[in-house]
Amino acid sequence: MLEKFMDQTTFVSQEDFIANFKINIPDNFNFGYDVVDEWARIRPDKKALCWTNDQGEHRDFTFGELKTYSDQTAAYFQSLGIGHGDMVMLILKRRYEFWFAILALHKLGAVVIPATHLLTKKDIVFRNNAADIKMIVCAGESLITQHILDAMPESPTVKKLVSAGPYIPDGFEDFHAGLAAAPPFVKPEKPNSNDDISLMYFTSGTTGNPKMVAHDFTYPLGHIVTGSYWHNLNEESLHLTIADTGWGKAVWGKLYGQWIAGANVFVYDHEKFTPADMLQMIQDYRITSLCAPPTIFRFLIREDLTKYDLSSLKYCTIAGEALNPAVFDTFYKLTGIKLMEGFGQTETTLTVATFPWMEPKPGSMGVPNPQYEVDLIRPDGSKAEDGEQGQIIIRTDKGKPLGLFKEYYREPERTREAWNDHIYYTGDVAWRDEDGYLWFVGRADDVIKSSGYRIGPFEVESALMTHPAVVECAITGVPDEIRGQVVKATIVLGAEHRDQAGEALIKELQDHVKRVTAPYKYPRIIEFVTELPKTISGKIRRVEIRDKDTK
C-alpha cells in the first residue's frame, strides 16, 4: 500500500530519509475508500484487527470484513440523517464498533469526534454545544449512557443517540439492530475535499477549557511515518498500542499508519490496566510490536519478565511523555529491546522520533521528522544554538505540512496565537545536541527561572524517578523574592516508603537530585501527596499545583 502514496518506500539512513522522503497526496483522499477498501480489493482475507477483551471474547476482522461492516454502518448512519460535515461523537472505549464507526463516518464525509468514557455531564454538554454535535455513539454502559442522557436537556443540536450495547436505554437507538436492518450503502455523490474537516479532538485542557483541534482528510497520510518508519511495521506485524480510543494516541497507533503499512492491529479491551495481563497478551497472541507511554513501561519492568515468553516482541516505541533514561536501561537489560522514543501533539502527527536506522540516546526524543521543518527558537524568535534551550516550532512558510492541524475550530484568535507568521509554536521546550538529537525540557509555561538559570521540570523529575521511594512526581516553580523562583517537588511515594515521609527523606531526595543532575536544580521544597492532580487523559496538571501554592 505504501507504493500507492510514495515513490521510494525504504530508507537506510537519516540522510536518505531527508533527501528522498515524499508522500504523494491524491485528490479527494478518503482513508475509508483509498486504504481500507483498497486492501479489501487486493487482499480481502488479510487480517486487519485482532480484538479480545478481559472477558475472554475474541474476534478477528479481515480488511474484507471491515469494508462490509463499515459500509453497513455508513448506511445505518445515513438512515439516521448523518451526512457530509455532520459532527458525531464516539465514546466507544476499546470496543471493536469504534473501527466500524470511524470508517463509516469517513466514508460519509462526516466529522469524527472521539471522546473518553470518563467525561461527565458537564464535559459532554460543553462538547455538544462547542461543536454542534448531531449524534453520539457510545458503549452501552449505564454510567456512560446516564451522563449522556443528563446532558441532553442542555444539548439542543444532538438529534440521535446510539448505544453499541449491551445496555440500550430509552432514548437510544440499538447500533447492532441498526446494522442488521441497514439498506445497501450508497456512496455519497459529492466526495469530500482534502481540506474538509474529518477528525476533531478536544485537547485535555491542562490550563483551561479544551481546544477543538480540527484535522483535514489528508491527516491519515501524515501517519505513514508513524506506522512504517517509527513503529517499523510491515504486512507481517501484529501491533499493540496501549491507548483508549477517546485519545489521539489511538489513531496514531491503532488505525491510520498501521493499516497503510498493512499491519494487523491488536486491541485488548480491558477495564483496568494490569501489567501481568498485558504481558500475558503479548505472549499468547505473539505480538511483534508495542507502543506505550513511559508509565506503562515503568509498570512492566516491575514484573518478573522471566515468567513470560516475549520472544515474538521485536520492536518497542514510547511516547506520551518524556522517557526517563532509567526506564530505557532497565527494559533493555530485561528484554534486549531498545525503546525508540517519539514526540508529537494532538495538533500534529509524529514530529520528532528515533527511527530504525538510528541509535537511540536514552532520554532523547530523536530527530525531526522530515515531513516537518522543525526548529528551536529563543524567546526573541532567533534560532537557538546547539546545547541551548528553545521552543520547538514548525515552520510553514512553504505551506501547511501534511499532518499539521487545520485550525482550532471556531477559535480564530486562539489559532493565530499558536500559528502566525508562518510559524506554529508547539509550546514545548527542548535542546539540541551536536548530533541533531532533541532533548525534551518541558512546556514553555512550566520552565522554572531560578537565580538566572532555566530549569526544565522533566530533568528534575527524571532524577527523582531514579530514587526507589518515588512512584510519581511533578516539578513546579514557587515564587521567591531572592531567586525569582525555587524548585518544588510534589511527590507520590511507593506504598512501602510512605511511612518514611519526613525531613530525613526530604534531605535524602535533595541530595539524590544533586548527585544525578546539576546541583542547582535540586528541589528546595518537597511536598508528599497521595496523588497528583491530572486531566481526564492522565496528564499532570502542574498549573493546579502552582495555583494552589500561589494561593
Number of C-alpha atoms within 10 A of each C-alpha: 15 18 12 14 16 16 13 13 16 14 16 10 13 19 11 11 20 14 11 16 19 15 20 11 15 12 11 15 21 25 22 22 17 16 23 24 22 17 23 20 13 12 14 18 14 19 21 27 25 20 18 21 15 12 8 7 9 13 10 15 19 20 26 21 20 24 24 16 20 26 28 24 28 30 25 24 24 20 13 16 13 23 19 20 16 20 25 28 26 23 27 26 23 22 21 20 20 21 18 20 24 26 26 27 28 23 26 29 25 22 27 26 25 27 24 19 21 15 16 17 17 14 15 22 21 17 19 24 15 15 19 16 24 20 22 23 24 27 25 22 16 13 13 20 25 14 19 22 18 15 20 17 10 15 21 14 15 19 14 18 23 24 24 24 16 13 14 18 17 9 12 20 18 19 24 17 11 19 18 11 11 18 16 11 16 12 13 13 7 9 15 23 16 17 14 19 26 30 24 29 23 23 19 20 14 17 12 9 12 15 20 22 22 25 27 23 22 24 27 26 23 22 26 26 24 26 26 23 23 25 28 20 24 19 16 13 21 26 31 23 25 21 22 25 22 24 20 23 23 17 20 23 25 26 24 24 26 29 27 27 25 27 24 28 24 26 23 22 22 17 10 8 12 13 17 17 14 16 18 16 19 24 17 13 13 17 23 20 22 21 24 19 19 21 17 16 19 18 14 18 18 12 13 10 15 9 10 15 14 19 12 15 18 16 20 21 23 27 21 17 19 22 26 21 18 16 23 24 15 16 20 14 12 12 15 11 16 20 27 28 30 27 24 18 16 21 22 23 28 26 25 23 28 28 25 18 12 14 11 19 18 19 21 26 27 27 23 22 25 19 21 21 16 18 18 25 20 15 12 6 10 10 14 19 15 16 13 14 23 26 25 24 21 22 19 18 11 8 8 16 18 19 23 25 22 19 22 21 19 14 12 10 10 13 17 14 10 15 18 12 9 13 18 22 17 18 15 19 24 25 22 22 13 9 9 12 20 29 24 26 23 21 17 17 12 21 20 25 18 20 13 10 13 13 24 25 25 23 23 26 21 21 22 27 20 17 14 10 20 18 18 18 23 20 27 24 25 21 16 12 7 9 13 14 18 23 24 24 24 22 23 20 21 14 11 8 14 15 9 12 14 12 10 9 14 19 13 12 21 19 14 17 24 17 12 16 15 12 13 15 23 24 25 14 16 19 13 16 14 12 13 20 14 14 14 14 15 10 15 16 17 22 16 15 19 17 10 9 13 9 5
